[in-house]
Amino acid sequence: MEVVRKRFERSLASKFFVCIMCLSFLFVTGCSGSNAEDDGKTLVKVAFWGSPDEIDIITNSISDWQVLHPDIKVRFEHTPYGGYVSKILTRIAGGAAPDIICTEVNYFVSFASKNVLENLNPFIENDSTFKTSTFFPEVLDRFTVNEEILAIPRDTAPFACVFYNKDLFDQEGLSYPTDDWTWQDMLEKAQALTKRENGRITQYGFYGWAWKNFVYGNGGGLVDNVKNPTRSILNSPESIEGLQFYVDLINKHKVMPTPVALTNSGMGVDTMFTTGRLGMFLSGVWETPSLRKRDFNWDVAMFPKNAKGLRGFGTGGSGYCILKSSKNKEAAWEVVKALTGATGQKELAKRGLAQPALQAIAKGPDWAGDSNPPLNKGMLNKAVKYVTYDPFHPKWREIESKYINEGFDLMFNGKETVEVVVGKVVPRIDAVLAKDKDK
C-alpha cells in the first residue's frame, strides 16, 4: 500500500532526508575540494544517503582513520534516498561515478543485477587483517552472489522492534512487553491502550508498517525461494492466516489506524508515538536517534511469537560496495575497511542509528551494553537469526510497487478481503517471475 511504502522508505532513510532542502550537495571531510592531482593524495569518493543525523555520524565515523592515512582523501557525497539507484546508475553511465557506494540490502539487488559491483573476494583473500567471520553471517550472505562478496556489511536491521511508551503502559497499569510475548499478548495490550471519545479513537494501541513480519512469523513467505524465486507463496494457508491477523488489528479490533485514517490525522506515526497518542510502534532501530531527543519514557521489545511459538522478521541493513568503474580500487578497499571496521561501527552504535554488522561490536558495551535507550536493543542480536530478506530478483521492487502495495492498500483499508486480494496479486507476481525465468 502506498502510505506504508512511503512510510517504510522514509523510515529506512531515517525520516528526515527531505529536510536537507532538496540539495544534492557534497560533504567533504579531511581536506578542501581540490582534486587528487592538486595535492598528491588519492581521492576516494563515497556516495551515501541519510538524514542530518546520519550525515553527521557517517562523515565523522572515520575521522581518526583519515588522520592516520594522509595519502587518501575521502570525499563523502550525499545523495538523496529517493531515486538513489537511478542517480548512481546515471553517474556510472556518464563516467562520473563515485568509487564506493553505500547500499541498502534491497537496493543491492538492483546494483548486483546491473553487474556494476566489484568482486571483493581477491581483496579479502589478500588481506590478512580482514575476516568475514566477524560479521553476522545473515547479512554477509545477502551481499554474496554466486560465491562473490560484492558488499561489506555496515549494519543489519531486523524489523523486530516494537517500541512502546512506558508512560502510557504505567497509566493503564499494564506490564511491559517482554521478548517472549505472543501475538495475542500484543493484541490484548493494544486493546487496553486504545482510547475512544464520543465514538472517535483518540489513542491507538498499535501501529506497524512491517506486515511481512506477520507472514514470516506465521511460517509463511512471499516466494518459494528468496535467492531464486519462481513463484509466490503469499496464498499459502500460513501466509493468509498471518495477513488476516494483521488486517484484523486494523479493521476488526480497530487498535491500529487504517492508511486513510493515518493520512487524515495530519501527523506522522512518529509524532503520534512521541506525543502519547500511540502505545506501541513496530519499526526498526533506526528510529532511535529521533526518539532520544524527546522527553518521554520508552523501550523496545522483540516482535512477538505467534501462537505456535514461531518467530520471523523482515529486515533491512546496509553495506559498502566498490564500483567496477573505480580507478582507485586499492585505496577504496582501505576506505571500505575503515567504514565497516570497529571504529566506524562503534560510532553508529553509540548514536543508536544502527545495529552493527560486526558481531563483537553488536554484543559489546557500545551496543548491547549501552545504557542509553532503548535499553533492550541487545535483543536484536538474537533477532538476526529469524530474518528473511526480500526476494533476490531485479524486478521485485517493481512487483511490490505495481502489484503488492496497490492490492494490499485495498485490504488494509477494509475494501477487499485477504483472500480476494491475495488471489489477484499472486498470479501477477507469478507471471513476472515466470517471464523473467524464461529469458
C-alpha positions as CSV (number, residue, x, y, z in Angstrom):
1,M,0.0,0.0,0.0
2,E,1.2,3.5,-0.9
3,V,1.1,5.0,2.6
4,V,3.0,2.2,4.1
5,R,5.5,2.1,1.3
6,K,6.2,5.8,1.7
7,R,6.5,5.4,5.5
8,F,8.9,2.5,5.0
9,E,11.2,4.3,2.6
10,R,11.1,7.4,4.8
11,S,11.9,5.4,7.9
12,L,14.7,3.4,6.3
13,A,16.3,6.6,5.3
14,S,15.7,7.8,8.9
15,K,12.9,10.1,8.3
16,F,14.4,13.4,7.6
17,F,16.2,13.5,4.2
18,V,13.5,15.9,2.9
19,C,14.8,18.4,5.5
20,I,18.1,18.5,3.5
21,M,16.4,21.2,1.5
22,C,16.4,19.1,-1.6
23,L,20.1,19.8,-2.2
24,S,22.3,17.0,-3.5
25,F,25.5,18.6,-2.2
26,L,28.8,17.2,-1.2
27,F,30.1,16.7,2.3
28,V,33.9,16.8,2.1
29,T,35.9,15.5,5.0
30,G,39.6,15.9,5.8
31,C,40.6,18.5,3.2
32,S,39.2,21.1,0.8
33,G,37.5,20.1,-2.5
34,S,40.8,20.1,-4.5
35,N,41.3,17.1,-6.8
36,A,43.9,14.4,-6.3
37,E,46.3,15.9,-8.8
38,D,46.5,19.2,-6.9
39,D,47.6,17.8,-3.5
40,G,49.1,14.4,-4.4
41,K,46.5,12.4,-2.5
42,T,44.4,9.6,-3.8
43,L,40.8,10.8,-3.9
44,V,38.2,8.2,-2.9
45,K,34.6,9.3,-3.4
46,V,31.9,7.7,-1.3
47,A,28.2,8.0,-2.2
48,F,25.6,7.6,0.6
49,W,22.1,8.8,1.7
50,G,20.9,9.9,5.1
51,S,19.2,12.3,7.4
52,P,21.1,15.1,9.1
53,D,21.8,12.8,12.0
54,E,23.2,10.1,9.6
55,I,25.2,12.6,7.7
56,D,26.9,13.8,10.8
57,I,27.6,10.2,12.0
58,I,28.8,8.8,8.7
59,T,31.0,11.7,7.7
60,N,32.7,11.7,11.1
61,S,32.9,8.0,11.6
62,I,36.4,7.6,10.2
63,S,37.9,11.0,11.0
64,D,40.6,9.3,13.2
65,W,41.4,6.9,10.5
66,Q,41.9,9.7,8.0
67,V,44.4,11.3,10.2
68,L,46.5,8.1,10.1
69,H,46.1,7.8,6.3
70,P,47.0,11.2,5.0
71,D,47.7,9.8,1.5
72,I,44.0,9.1,0.9
73,K,41.4,11.9,0.7
74,V,37.8,10.7,1.4
75,R,35.0,12.7,-0.1
76,F,31.5,11.9,1.1
77,E,28.9,12.6,-1.5
78,H,25.4,12.8,-0.1
79,T,22.7,11.5,-2.5
80,P,19.0,11.7,-1.5
81,Y,17.4,8.3,-0.8
82,G,14.6,8.9,-3.3
83,G,15.9,7.8,-6.7
84,Y,19.2,6.7,-5.2
85,V,19.7,3.7,-7.5
86,S,18.9,5.6,-10.7
87,K,21.1,8.5,-9.7
88,I,24.1,6.2,-9.1
89,L,23.5,4.2,-12.3
90,T,23.3,7.5,-14.3
91,R,26.6,8.6,-12.9
92,I,28.2,5.3,-13.8
93,A,26.8,5.5,-17.4
94,G,28.1,9.1,-17.6
95,G,31.6,8.2,-16.4
96,A,31.3,10.3,-13.2
97,A,30.6,7.6,-10.7
98,P,32.0,7.5,-7.1
99,D,34.4,4.8,-6.1
100,I,32.3,3.5,-3.3
101,I,28.6,3.3,-2.8
102,C,26.6,2.6,0.3
103,T,23.8,0.2,-0.5
104,E,20.7,-0.9,1.4
105,V,20.0,-4.7,1.2
106,N,17.2,-4.3,-1.4
107,Y,18.9,-1.6,-3.5
108,F,21.8,-4.0,-3.6
109,V,19.8,-6.4,-5.7
110,S,19.4,-3.6,-8.4
111,F,23.1,-2.9,-8.4
112,A,24.2,-6.5,-8.4
113,S,21.8,-7.3,-11.3
114,K,23.4,-4.5,-13.3
115,N,26.8,-6.1,-12.9
116,V,28.4,-2.8,-11.7
117,L,29.9,-4.1,-8.4
118,E,33.5,-5.2,-8.0
119,N,34.1,-8.7,-6.7
120,L,35.7,-8.2,-3.3
121,N,37.0,-11.8,-2.9
122,P,40.5,-11.0,-4.1
123,F,40.8,-8.1,-1.7
124,I,39.6,-10.3,1.2
125,E,41.9,-13.2,0.3
126,N,45.0,-10.9,0.1
127,D,44.2,-9.0,3.3
128,S,45.3,-10.9,6.5
129,T,43.7,-8.1,8.6
130,F,40.2,-8.7,7.3
131,K,38.0,-11.6,8.5
132,T,34.5,-12.3,7.1
133,S,33.7,-14.4,10.1
134,T,33.5,-11.3,12.3
135,F,30.2,-10.2,10.7
136,F,26.7,-11.5,11.2
137,P,26.5,-14.3,8.6
138,E,23.0,-13.5,7.5
139,V,23.7,-10.0,6.1
140,L,27.1,-11.1,4.6
141,D,25.2,-13.9,2.8
142,R,22.8,-11.3,1.4
143,F,25.7,-9.5,-0.1
144,T,27.2,-12.6,-1.7
145,V,26.2,-13.6,-5.2
146,N,27.5,-16.7,-6.9
147,E,30.1,-17.0,-4.1
148,E,31.3,-13.5,-4.8
149,I,31.2,-11.0,-2.0
150,L,30.0,-7.7,-3.6
151,A,29.5,-5.6,-0.4
152,I,30.9,-5.5,3.1
153,P,28.2,-5.1,5.7
154,R,27.9,-1.9,7.8
155,D,24.8,-2.7,9.8
156,T,21.9,-5.1,9.9
157,A,18.3,-4.0,10.7
158,P,15.6,-6.6,11.6
159,F,12.1,-5.2,11.6
160,A,11.9,-6.6,15.1
161,C,11.5,-3.5,17.3
162,V,8.1,-2.9,19.0
163,F,8.7,0.5,20.5
164,Y,6.4,1.1,23.5
165,N,5.6,4.1,25.5
166,K,6.2,3.3,29.1
167,D,4.3,6.3,30.4
168,L,1.1,5.0,28.7
169,F,1.7,1.5,30.0
170,D,2.1,2.9,33.5
171,Q,-1.1,4.9,33.3
172,E,-3.1,1.7,32.4
173,G,-1.3,-0.4,35.0
174,L,-0.1,-2.7,32.2
175,S,3.1,-4.8,32.4
176,Y,5.7,-4.0,29.9
177,P,6.1,-6.4,27.0
178,T,8.9,-9.0,27.2
179,D,10.7,-10.7,24.4
180,D,8.8,-14.0,24.9
181,W,5.3,-12.4,24.5
182,T,2.9,-13.6,21.8
183,W,0.7,-12.0,19.2
184,Q,-2.3,-12.5,21.5
185,D,-0.4,-10.7,24.3
186,M,0.3,-7.8,21.9
187,L,-3.3,-7.6,20.9
188,E,-4.6,-7.5,24.5
189,K,-2.1,-4.7,25.4
190,A,-3.1,-2.8,22.2
191,Q,-6.8,-3.1,23.2
192,A,-6.1,-1.8,26.6
193,L,-4.2,1.2,25.2
194,T,-6.8,2.1,22.6
195,K,-8.9,5.1,23.8
196,R,-12.2,6.4,22.4
197,E,-14.2,9.6,22.9
198,N,-17.7,10.0,21.5
199,G,-17.1,7.1,19.2
200,R,-13.8,8.5,17.9
201,I,-10.4,6.9,18.5
202,T,-8.1,9.4,20.2
203,Q,-5.3,7.0,21.1
204,Y,-4.3,3.8,19.2
205,G,-2.7,0.9,20.9
206,F,-0.5,-0.3,18.0
207,Y,0.9,0.6,14.6
208,G,3.2,-1.4,12.4
209,W,4.0,-0.9,8.7
210,A,6.0,-4.2,8.6
211,W,3.2,-6.5,7.7
212,K,5.7,-9.1,6.4
213,N,6.5,-10.0,10.0
214,F,3.0,-11.5,10.3
215,V,3.7,-13.6,7.2
216,Y,7.2,-14.8,8.2
217,G,6.3,-15.1,11.8
218,N,3.4,-17.5,10.9
219,G,5.6,-19.8,8.8
220,G,4.5,-18.2,5.5
221,G,6.5,-16.3,2.9
222,L,6.5,-14.1,-0.1
223,V,8.1,-16.5,-2.5
224,D,9.2,-20.1,-2.7
225,N,12.9,-19.4,-2.7
226,V,14.3,-16.0,-1.6
227,K,17.6,-16.3,-3.6
228,N,15.9,-17.8,-6.7
229,P,12.2,-17.1,-6.6
230,T,10.0,-18.9,-9.1
231,R,6.5,-18.4,-7.6
232,S,4.8,-16.5,-4.8
233,I,3.5,-18.3,-1.7
234,L,1.5,-15.4,-0.3
235,N,-1.5,-17.7,-1.0
236,S,-0.3,-20.4,1.4
237,P,-2.5,-21.0,4.5
238,E,0.3,-19.8,6.7
239,S,0.7,-16.5,4.8
240,I,-3.0,-15.8,4.6
241,E,-3.5,-16.5,8.3
242,G,-0.7,-14.1,9.2
243,L,-2.1,-11.4,6.9
244,Q,-5.5,-11.9,8.4
245,F,-4.2,-11.3,11.9
246,Y,-2.6,-8.1,10.8
247,V,-5.7,-6.9,8.9
248,D,-7.8,-7.7,11.9
249,L,-5.7,-5.3,14.0
250,I,-7.0,-2.6,11.7
251,N,-10.5,-3.5,10.7
252,K,-11.8,-5.9,13.4
253,H,-10.2,-4.9,16.6
254,K,-9.5,-1.3,15.5
255,V,-6.4,-0.9,17.6
256,M,-4.4,0.3,14.6
257,P,-5.2,3.1,12.2
258,T,-6.1,2.4,8.6
259,P,-3.9,4.1,6.0
260,V,-6.6,6.5,5.2
261,A,-7.1,7.4,8.9
262,L,-3.4,7.8,9.3
263,T,-3.3,10.2,6.4
264,N,-6.3,12.2,7.6
265,S,-4.8,12.5,11.1
266,G,-2.4,15.1,9.7
267,M,0.5,13.8,11.7
268,G,3.2,11.1,11.2
269,V,3.3,7.9,13.3
270,D,6.5,9.1,15.0
271,T,4.6,12.2,16.2
272,M,1.7,10.1,17.4
273,F,4.0,7.9,19.3
274,T,6.1,10.6,20.9
275,T,3.0,12.7,21.9
276,G,1.2,9.8,23.7
277,R,-1.4,9.1,21.0
278,L,0.1,5.7,20.2
279,G,1.1,3.0,22.6
280,M,3.2,0.7,20.5
281,F,5.0,1.1,17.2
282,L,6.6,-1.7,15.1
283,S,9.6,-0.5,13.1
284,G,13.4,-0.7,13.0
285,V,16.0,0.5,15.4
286,W,16.9,3.4,13.1
287,E,14.1,5.3,14.8
288,T,16.3,5.7,17.9
289,P,18.2,9.0,17.2
290,S,15.0,10.9,16.8
291,L,13.3,9.3,19.8
292,R,16.2,10.1,22.1
293,K,15.5,13.8,21.5
294,R,12.0,13.5,23.0
295,D,11.1,13.7,26.7
296,F,9.2,10.5,27.5
297,N,10.0,7.0,28.7
298,W,10.2,4.3,26.1
299,D,11.9,1.0,25.3
300,V,11.7,-1.8,22.8
301,A,10.6,-5.5,22.9
302,M,11.2,-8.1,20.3
303,F,8.3,-8.6,17.8
304,P,6.2,-11.4,19.4
305,K,5.9,-15.1,18.6
306,N,2.7,-16.5,17.1
307,A,0.5,-19.0,19.0
308,K,2.8,-21.9,17.9
309,G,6.0,-20.2,19.1
310,L,7.3,-19.2,15.6
311,R,9.3,-16.1,15.0
312,G,10.1,-14.2,11.8
313,F,11.0,-10.7,10.7
314,G,11.7,-8.8,7.6
315,T,14.9,-7.0,7.6
316,G,16.9,-4.1,6.3
317,G,20.6,-3.4,6.6
318,S,23.4,-1.7,4.6
319,G,26.9,-2.1,3.3
320,Y,29.6,-0.6,1.1
321,C,30.5,-1.7,-2.4
322,I,33.3,-0.8,-4.7
323,L,32.2,0.0,-8.2
324,K,33.9,-1.7,-11.1
325,S,34.4,1.7,-12.7
326,S,36.6,2.9,-9.8
327,K,40.2,3.8,-10.8
328,N,41.4,3.7,-7.2
329,K,40.2,0.2,-6.1
330,E,43.1,-0.4,-3.7
331,A,42.6,2.8,-1.9
332,A,38.8,2.3,-2.0
333,W,39.3,-1.1,-0.3
334,E,41.1,0.6,2.6
335,V,38.3,3.1,2.9
336,V,35.6,0.3,2.9
337,K,37.5,-1.5,5.6
338,A,37.5,1.7,7.7
339,L,33.8,2.4,7.2
340,T,32.9,-1.2,8.1
341,G,35.5,-1.6,10.8
342,A,35.3,-1.5,14.5
343,T,35.8,2.3,14.8
344,G,33.2,3.2,12.2
345,Q,30.6,0.8,13.6
346,K,31.2,1.8,17.2
347,E,30.1,5.3,16.2
348,L,26.9,4.0,14.6
349,A,26.2,2.0,17.8
350,K,26.8,4.8,20.2
351,R,24.5,7.1,18.4
352,G,21.8,4.4,18.2
353,L,21.4,4.7,14.5
354,A,22.1,1.1,13.5
355,Q,22.8,-2.3,14.9
356,P,26.4,-3.0,13.9
357,A,27.1,-5.8,11.5
358,L,30.3,-6.7,13.4
359,Q,29.2,-9.2,16.0
360,A,31.7,-8.2,18.6
361,I,30.6,-4.6,18.5
362,A,26.9,-5.5,18.5
363,K,27.4,-7.7,21.6
364,G,29.7,-5.3,23.3
365,P,29.4,-2.2,25.5
366,D,28.8,0.2,22.6
367,W,25.6,-1.5,21.6
368,A,24.0,-4.3,23.7
369,G,25.7,-3.0,26.9
370,D,25.0,0.7,26.3
371,S,22.8,2.3,28.9
372,N,21.1,4.8,26.5
373,P,17.6,4.0,25.3
374,P,16.4,1.6,24.2
375,L,17.8,-0.5,27.0
376,N,16.6,-3.7,25.3
377,K,18.3,-3.2,22.0
378,G,20.6,-6.1,22.6
379,M,17.7,-8.4,21.8
380,L,18.3,-7.6,18.1
381,N,21.4,-9.8,18.3
382,K,19.1,-12.7,18.7
383,A,16.5,-11.4,16.3
384,V,19.1,-11.6,13.4
385,K,18.7,-15.4,13.4
386,Y,15.0,-15.1,12.4
387,V,15.2,-12.6,9.5
388,T,14.1,-13.1,5.9
389,Y,15.3,-10.8,3.1
390,D,13.1,-9.7,0.3
391,P,13.3,-11.9,-2.8
392,F,16.5,-11.5,-4.8
393,H,15.0,-10.6,-8.1
394,P,15.7,-7.5,-10.2
395,K,12.1,-6.7,-10.6
396,W,10.9,-7.3,-7.0
397,R,10.8,-3.6,-6.2
398,E,8.6,-3.1,-9.3
399,I,6.4,-6.0,-8.3
400,E,5.9,-4.5,-4.8
401,S,5.1,-1.1,-6.2
402,K,2.8,-2.2,-9.0
403,Y,1.0,-5.2,-7.5
404,I,1.5,-5.8,-3.8
405,N,1.2,-2.2,-2.5
406,E,-1.7,-1.4,-4.7
407,G,-3.6,-4.6,-3.8
408,F,-2.8,-4.6,-0.2
409,D,-3.9,-1.0,0.2
410,L,-7.5,-2.2,-0.5
411,M,-7.1,-4.9,2.0
412,F,-5.7,-2.7,4.8
413,N,-8.5,-0.2,4.3
414,G,-11.1,-2.9,4.5
415,K,-12.3,-2.6,0.9
416,E,-11.4,-6.2,0.0
417,T,-10.7,-9.4,1.9
418,V,-7.3,-11.0,2.3
419,E,-8.3,-14.0,0.2
420,V,-9.6,-11.8,-2.7
421,V,-6.5,-9.6,-2.7
422,V,-4.1,-12.4,-2.5
423,G,-6.0,-14.2,-5.2
424,K,-5.4,-11.3,-7.5
425,V,-1.9,-10.5,-6.6
426,V,-0.2,-13.9,-6.6
427,P,-0.9,-14.7,-10.3
428,R,0.5,-11.3,-11.3
429,I,3.7,-12.0,-9.3
430,D,4.0,-15.4,-10.8
431,A,3.7,-14.1,-14.3
432,V,6.6,-11.7,-13.8
433,L,8.7,-14.4,-12.2
434,A,7.9,-16.9,-14.9
435,K,8.6,-14.4,-17.7
436,D,12.0,-13.5,-16.3
437,K,12.9,-17.1,-15.8
438,D,12.1,-17.9,-19.5
439,K,14.6,-15.3,-20.7
